[in-house]
Amino acid sequence: MSKEKGSTTRPVEHDKKHAHNVGHVVVHATPVCTEIISERAYQLFERRGCVHGFDVQDWLDAEKQLTEELLN
């Protein structure tokens, strides 16, 4: 089996004294898929009229939008 690059998630032991941290663990354990980010970034590119040169900003904006949607 191959290990996914860049993964920093670890199994979390569940115990009562750390129960208040569970919400934070879930957020960090569910990153937005790069394929979904790519699709959103392309949508942003199209909305801007397919003007080149903003690929990094589109990617960052897509990550931000999708993360906010995930948290809401």
Chimera marker file (.cmm) of the C-alpha trace (Angstrom):
<marker_set name="trace">
<marker id="1" x="0.000" y="0.000" z="0.000" r="1" g="1" b="0" radius="0.5"/>
<marker id="2" x="1.208" y="3.486" z="-0.757" r="1" g="1" b="0" radius="0.5"/>
<marker id="3" x="1.111" y="6.238" z="1.795" r="1" g="1" b="0" radius="0.5"/>
<marker id="4" x="-0.423" y="9.542" z="0.686" r="1" g="1" b="0" radius="0.5"/>
<marker id="5" x="2.131" y="12.349" z="0.476" r="1" g="1" b="0" radius="0.5"/>
<marker id="6" x="1.741" y="15.218" z="2.874" r="1" g="1" b="0" radius="0.5"/>
<marker id="7" x="-0.626" y="13.427" z="5.221" r="1" g="1" b="0" radius="0.5"/>
<marker id="8" x="-0.187" y="14.505" z="8.806" r="1" g="1" b="0" radius="0.5"/>
<marker id="9" x="-3.230" y="12.862" z="10.334" r="1" g="1" b="0" radius="0.5"/>
<marker id="10" x="-2.817" y="10.321" z="13.100" r="1" g="1" b="0" radius="0.5"/>
<marker id="11" x="-5.191" y="7.999" z="14.903" r="1" g="1" b="0" radius="0.5"/>
<marker id="12" x="-6.659" y="9.707" z="17.937" r="1" g="1" b="0" radius="0.5"/>
<marker id="13" x="-7.178" y="7.915" z="21.198" r="1" g="1" b="0" radius="0.5"/>
<marker id="14" x="-10.597" y="8.644" z="22.637" r="1" g="1" b="0" radius="0.5"/>
<marker id="15" x="-10.702" y="9.378" z="26.320" r="1" g="1" b="0" radius="0.5"/>
<marker id="16" x="-12.987" y="11.482" z="28.462" r="1" g="1" b="0" radius="0.5"/>
<marker id="17" x="-10.418" y="14.035" z="29.599" r="1" g="1" b="0" radius="0.5"/>
<marker id="18" x="-9.713" y="15.095" z="25.974" r="1" g="1" b="0" radius="0.5"/>
<marker id="19" x="-13.320" y="14.967" z="24.751" r="1" g="1" b="0" radius="0.5"/>
<marker id="20" x="-13.411" y="18.771" z="24.365" r="1" g="1" b="0" radius="0.5"/>
<marker id="21" x="-10.767" y="18.545" z="21.585" r="1" g="1" b="0" radius="0.5"/>
<marker id="22" x="-12.753" y="16.162" z="19.376" r="1" g="1" b="0" radius="0.5"/>
<marker id="23" x="-14.168" y="18.936" z="17.155" r="1" g="1" b="0" radius="0.5"/>
<marker id="24" x="-10.710" y="20.219" z="16.348" r="1" g="1" b="0" radius="0.5"/>
<marker id="25" x="-9.448" y="16.741" z="15.509" r="1" g="1" b="0" radius="0.5"/>
<marker id="26" x="-12.267" y="16.209" z="13.010" r="1" g="1" b="0" radius="0.5"/>
<marker id="27" x="-11.516" y="19.491" z="11.219" r="1" g="1" b="0" radius="0.5"/>
<marker id="28" x="-7.844" y="18.635" z="10.828" r="1" g="1" b="0" radius="0.5"/>
<marker id="29" x="-8.600" y="15.055" z="9.808" r="1" g="1" b="0" radius="0.5"/>
<marker id="30" x="-10.865" y="16.043" z="6.891" r="1" g="1" b="0" radius="0.5"/>
<marker id="31" x="-8.817" y="18.070" z="4.418" r="1" g="1" b="0" radius="0.5"/>
<marker id="32" x="-10.458" y="19.168" z="1.198" r="1" g="1" b="0" radius="0.5"/>
<marker id="33" x="-9.550" y="16.840" z="-1.686" r="1" g="1" b="0" radius="0.5"/>
<marker id="34" x="-7.132" y="18.343" z="-4.216" r="1" g="1" b="0" radius="0.5"/>
<marker id="35" x="-9.414" y="17.296" z="-7.074" r="1" g="1" b="0" radius="0.5"/>
<marker id="36" x="-12.270" y="19.341" z="-5.613" r="1" g="1" b="0" radius="0.5"/>
<marker id="37" x="-9.955" y="22.316" z="-5.052" r="1" g="1" b="0" radius="0.5"/>
<marker id="38" x="-8.788" y="22.033" z="-8.658" r="1" g="1" b="0" radius="0.5"/>
<marker id="39" x="-12.368" y="22.068" z="-9.944" r="1" g="1" b="0" radius="0.5"/>
<marker id="40" x="-13.248" y="25.122" z="-7.848" r="1" g="1" b="0" radius="0.5"/>
<marker id="41" x="-10.065" y="26.938" z="-8.915" r="1" g="1" b="0" radius="0.5"/>
<marker id="42" x="-10.970" y="26.289" z="-12.557" r="1" g="1" b="0" radius="0.5"/>
<marker id="43" x="-14.456" y="27.697" z="-11.948" r="1" g="1" b="0" radius="0.5"/>
<marker id="44" x="-12.868" y="30.843" z="-10.518" r="1" g="1" b="0" radius="0.5"/>
<marker id="45" x="-10.604" y="31.041" z="-13.591" r="1" g="1" b="0" radius="0.5"/>
<marker id="46" x="-13.653" y="30.817" z="-15.873" r="1" g="1" b="0" radius="0.5"/>
<marker id="47" x="-15.597" y="33.441" z="-13.887" r="1" g="1" b="0" radius="0.5"/>
<marker id="48" x="-12.681" y="35.832" z="-14.361" r="1" g="1" b="0" radius="0.5"/>
<marker id="49" x="-12.949" y="35.388" z="-18.139" r="1" g="1" b="0" radius="0.5"/>
<marker id="50" x="-10.176" y="32.769" z="-18.509" r="1" g="1" b="0" radius="0.5"/>
<marker id="51" x="-7.477" y="35.369" z="-17.858" r="1" g="1" b="0" radius="0.5"/>
<marker id="52" x="-4.184" y="33.577" z="-17.178" r="1" g="1" b="0" radius="0.5"/>
<marker id="53" x="-1.685" y="34.437" z="-14.456" r="1" g="1" b="0" radius="0.5"/>
<marker id="54" x="-3.878" y="34.042" z="-11.377" r="1" g="1" b="0" radius="0.5"/>
<marker id="55" x="-3.588" y="30.284" z="-10.906" r="1" g="1" b="0" radius="0.5"/>
<marker id="56" x="-2.037" y="30.424" z="-7.434" r="1" g="1" b="0" radius="0.5"/>
<marker id="57" x="-4.582" y="32.963" z="-6.220" r="1" g="1" b="0" radius="0.5"/>
<marker id="58" x="-7.422" y="30.873" z="-7.691" r="1" g="1" b="0" radius="0.5"/>
<marker id="59" x="-6.087" y="27.797" z="-5.879" r="1" g="1" b="0" radius="0.5"/>
<marker id="60" x="-5.793" y="29.629" z="-2.557" r="1" g="1" b="0" radius="0.5"/>
<marker id="61" x="-9.250" y="31.179" z="-2.937" r="1" g="1" b="0" radius="0.5"/>
<marker id="62" x="-10.716" y="27.769" z="-3.787" r="1" g="1" b="0" radius="0.5"/>
<marker id="63" x="-9.093" y="26.202" z="-0.701" r="1" g="1" b="0" radius="0.5"/>
<marker id="64" x="-10.423" y="28.992" z="1.487" r="1" g="1" b="0" radius="0.5"/>
<marker id="65" x="-13.959" y="28.789" z="0.089" r="1" g="1" b="0" radius="0.5"/>
<marker id="66" x="-14.154" y="25.011" z="0.370" r="1" g="1" b="0" radius="0.5"/>
<marker id="67" x="-12.722" y="24.948" z="3.882" r="1" g="1" b="0" radius="0.5"/>
<marker id="68" x="-15.245" y="27.570" z="4.993" r="1" g="1" b="0" radius="0.5"/>
<marker id="69" x="-18.055" y="25.539" z="3.405" r="1" g="1" b="0" radius="0.5"/>
<marker id="70" x="-16.818" y="22.416" z="5.182" r="1" g="1" b="0" radius="0.5"/>
<marker id="71" x="-16.791" y="24.176" z="8.556" r="1" g="1" b="0" radius="0.5"/>
<marker id="72" x="-20.292" y="25.647" z="8.143" r="1" g="1" b="0" radius="0.5"/>
<link id1="1" id2="2" r="1" g="1" b="0" radius="0.2"/>
<link id1="2" id2="3" r="1" g="1" b="0" radius="0.2"/>
<link id1="3" id2="4" r="1" g="1" b="0" radius="0.2"/>
<link id1="4" id2="5" r="1" g="1" b="0" radius="0.2"/>
<link id1="5" id2="6" r="1" g="1" b="0" radius="0.2"/>
<link id1="6" id2="7" r="1" g="1" b="0" radius="0.2"/>
<link id1="7" id2="8" r="1" g="1" b="0" radius="0.2"/>
<link id1="8" id2="9" r="1" g="1" b="0" radius="0.2"/>
<link id1="9" id2="10" r="1" g="1" b="0" radius="0.2"/>
<link id1="10" id2="11" r="1" g="1" b="0" radius="0.2"/>
<link id1="11" id2="12" r="1" g="1" b="0" radius="0.2"/>
<link id1="12" id2="13" r="1" g="1" b="0" radius="0.2"/>
<link id1="13" id2="14" r="1" g="1" b="0" radius="0.2"/>
<link id1="14" id2="15" r="1" g="1" b="0" radius="0.2"/>
<link id1="15" id2="16" r="1" g="1" b="0" radius="0.2"/>
<link id1="16" id2="17" r="1" g="1" b="0" radius="0.2"/>
<link id1="17" id2="18" r="1" g="1" b="0" radius="0.2"/>
<link id1="18" id2="19" r="1" g="1" b="0" radius="0.2"/>
<link id1="19" id2="20" r="1" g="1" b="0" radius="0.2"/>
<link id1="20" id2="21" r="1" g="1" b="0" radius="0.2"/>
<link id1="21" id2="22" r="1" g="1" b="0" radius="0.2"/>
<link id1="22" id2="23" r="1" g="1" b="0" radius="0.2"/>
<link id1="23" id2="24" r="1" g="1" b="0" radius="0.2"/>
<link id1="24" id2="25" r="1" g="1" b="0" radius="0.2"/>
<link id1="25" id2="26" r="1" g="1" b="0" radius="0.2"/>
<link id1="26" id2="27" r="1" g="1" b="0" radius="0.2"/>
<link id1="27" id2="28" r="1" g="1" b="0" radius="0.2"/>
<link id1="28" id2="29" r="1" g="1" b="0" radius="0.2"/>
<link id1="29" id2="30" r="1" g="1" b="0" radius="0.2"/>
<link id1="30" id2="31" r="1" g="1" b="0" radius="0.2"/>
<link id1="31" id2="32" r="1" g="1" b="0" radius="0.2"/>
<link id1="32" id2="33" r="1" g="1" b="0" radius="0.2"/>
<link id1="33" id2="34" r="1" g="1" b="0" radius="0.2"/>
<link id1="34" id2="35" r="1" g="1" b="0" radius="0.2"/>
<link id1="35" id2="36" r="1" g="1" b="0" radius="0.2"/>
<link id1="36" id2="37" r="1" g="1" b="0" radius="0.2"/>
<link id1="37" id2="38" r="1" g="1" b="0" radius="0.2"/>
<link id1="38" id2="39" r="1" g="1" b="0" radius="0.2"/>
<link id1="39" id2="40" r="1" g="1" b="0" radius="0.2"/>
<link id1="40" id2="41" r="1" g="1" b="0" radius="0.2"/>
<link id1="41" id2="42" r="1" g="1" b="0" radius="0.2"/>
<link id1="42" id2="43" r="1" g="1" b="0" radius="0.2"/>
<link id1="43" id2="44" r="1" g="1" b="0" radius="0.2"/>
<link id1="44" id2="45" r="1" g="1" b="0" radius="0.2"/>
<link id1="45" id2="46" r="1" g="1" b="0" radius="0.2"/>
<link id1="46" id2="47" r="1" g="1" b="0" radius="0.2"/>
<link id1="47" id2="48" r="1" g="1" b="0" radius="0.2"/>
<link id1="48" id2="49" r="1" g="1" b="0" radius="0.2"/>
<link id1="49" id2="50" r="1" g="1" b="0" radius="0.2"/>
<link id1="50" id2="51" r="1" g="1" b="0" radius="0.2"/>
<link id1="51" id2="52" r="1" g="1" b="0" radius="0.2"/>
<link id1="52" id2="53" r="1" g="1" b="0" radius="0.2"/>
<link id1="53" id2="54" r="1" g="1" b="0" radius="0.2"/>
<link id1="54" id2="55" r="1" g="1" b="0" radius="0.2"/>
<link id1="55" id2="56" r="1" g="1" b="0" radius="0.2"/>
<link id1="56" id2="57" r="1" g="1" b="0" radius="0.2"/>
<link id1="57" id2="58" r="1" g="1" b="0" radius="0.2"/>
<link id1="58" id2="59" r="1" g="1" b="0" radius="0.2"/>
<link id1="59" id2="60" r="1" g="1" b="0" radius="0.2"/>
<link id1="60" id2="61" r="1" g="1" b="0" radius="0.2"/>
<link id1="61" id2="62" r="1" g="1" b="0" radius="0.2"/>
<link id1="62" id2="63" r="1" g="1" b="0" radius="0.2"/>
<link id1="63" id2="64" r="1" g="1" b="0" radius="0.2"/>
<link id1="64" id2="65" r="1" g="1" b="0" radius="0.2"/>
<link id1="65" id2="66" r="1" g="1" b="0" radius="0.2"/>
<link id1="66" id2="67" r="1" g="1" b="0" radius="0.2"/>
<link id1="67" id2="68" r="1" g="1" b="0" radius="0.2"/>
<link id1="68" id2="69" r="1" g="1" b="0" radius="0.2"/>
<link id1="69" id2="70" r="1" g="1" b="0" radius="0.2"/>
<link id1="70" id2="71" r="1" g="1" b="0" radius="0.2"/>
<link id1="71" id2="72" r="1" g="1" b="0" radius="0.2"/>
</marker_set>
